């Protein structure tokens, strides 16, 4: 692997060791572009038109843009608003902080951010926690708007989705 540093431990054996003596590979950091490429390699990304068709077929659109962007540029009707910092907790069906729509691992979640970068990283993160149908919109909200797909401009941006509270 190109991103693995080859080092020798103090006892002369190849590679570093953990505190328990196990071999540990040291990975060189990826650039943000490299991290994005890895994330996107595991996604079946959608154009805005493909996303709209998938939503019409039952997929759930999640808008991860912060409030200031939604206030300035508008919102997509029917989108669930979950800002990026809460995403995994709201969509993981095993999380006590999940939203009511997060009922299983088989839901098709389509993420949209402003330009389609952070949504790719977020979709990859969701796939890591078992949401295998998570993906994102190529070009993000800007591409959605340019495609002439539905938008609203409410006086007050939508409030982010709240978790299902445990009972008992």
N, C-alpha and C positions, 0 to 999 in steps of 0.2 A: 504494500500500500504506500502510495506516495506521501500521505500525510502522517505517517508514523515515524517518530524519531527513534533511531537505533542508538541506544546508550548501553554502557556497561556498568553494572552495580559494583559496590565496593569489594565484593568477594570475587570479582573477575568474571562472573557469569553474565551472559548477555541480558540486557534489560533491567529496568528498575524493579524493586520489590516493594510490596505493601508492608505494613507493620506486622502482618502475619506471615511474611515470607513468600507470598504469591507473586508471580510475574505480573507486572502491570505495563500495558502499552501506553506510551505518552503520545497523544495526538497533538499535532500542530494546529493552532486555531485556524478556522476557516475565515475567509473574508465574508462580509455581509452578502456579497454577490454569490459566493460559493454556497453559503447557507441557504440563500433563496433558491439556487439551482437544485440543491438537494431536496428542499421542501417541494418544489414544483415537479420534480421527477416522479413523485409518488401520487400526484393529483391528476384527475381528469378534469382540467379546468374548462370553464364554459364561457362562451361569448355571452354578451347581454341577452341576445335573442334566445339562445339555448337555455339560459337561466330562467327567462320568463316562461318558456314552454315547460321546463321542469317544475316551476312553481305552480303553474296551472295544473300539472299532473300530481301535485301533492308534496313536492319538496318544500322545505321551509327556508326562507331568506332571512339572514341575520345581518343587520347593519351594525358594524363595529365602529363607525365613525363617531368621534366625540361630539358633544352637544353643539359646540361652536360651529362645526362644519355642517351639521344638519340644519342649524338655524340660518346659516348663510346660503346654503345651496339647495335646501329642500330635502324631502324624504320620499321614500318609495312606499306607496300604499301597501299595507299588509306585512311589511317587514317587521321582524322582531328586533328591537333595539337592545343590544348588549354591548356595552363598551368593552374594549379589548381586555382590560385588566380583570374582568369577571368571567370571561368567556367559558373557560374550561369548567368552572364550578357551576355555571348556569346550565350547561348542556350535558354534563355527565349524568346519565340516568341513575347512577349510584350515589350522587352527591346530595347531602341534606340541603344544599343551597341551590338545587336545580330549579328550573322554571317548570311550570305545569306541562309544557309541550315536550319536555325531555323525558319521554316515556320508554325509550329503549335505544339500543345501540344500532338499530337498523334504519334510523331516520336519515333521510337525505338532507343534510344541512348545507346550504349555499351561503358562503360568507361574502360580504361586500365591504370594502373600505373605500377610501377616496380614489386611489389609483391602481389598486390591485397588487400591492406589494405586501403590506402587513397582513392582508387577508390570506395570502398564500402561506405565510409562516403560521398563521393562526389555524388554518385548515390542516396543515401538517401536524400541528400540536393535537388537534382533535382526533386525528387518525391514530396518533400515538396512544390515546386513552381509549381506543376501541371504537371510535365513531368512524367506521371504515368508508362511509358514503359522504364524508365531508369533502367539500371542494370550495372553489371561489370563482369570482367573476373576473375574466380577463379585462384589464383596464379599469376595473372598479366602478365607482359611482359616476365618474366622468364619462366613461364609455357608455354606461346605461343612459345617461342624459343625452349624450351625442346620438345614440341610437333612437331617440325620440320615444323611449318607453315611459310609462306613467310615473309622474312625480306629483307631490303635493308641497305646498308651502304654508304649513300651519303657522298661526301667530306665535304659538309656543311649541318648540320641538317636543317630540314624544319622550315620555319618561322611560328610562331603561327598564326592561323586564325585571320583575322581582321574583325571588325564589319561592318555591313551595315550602311553606313552613312545616316542620315536623309536628305531628299531632301526638297527644298523649301526655 
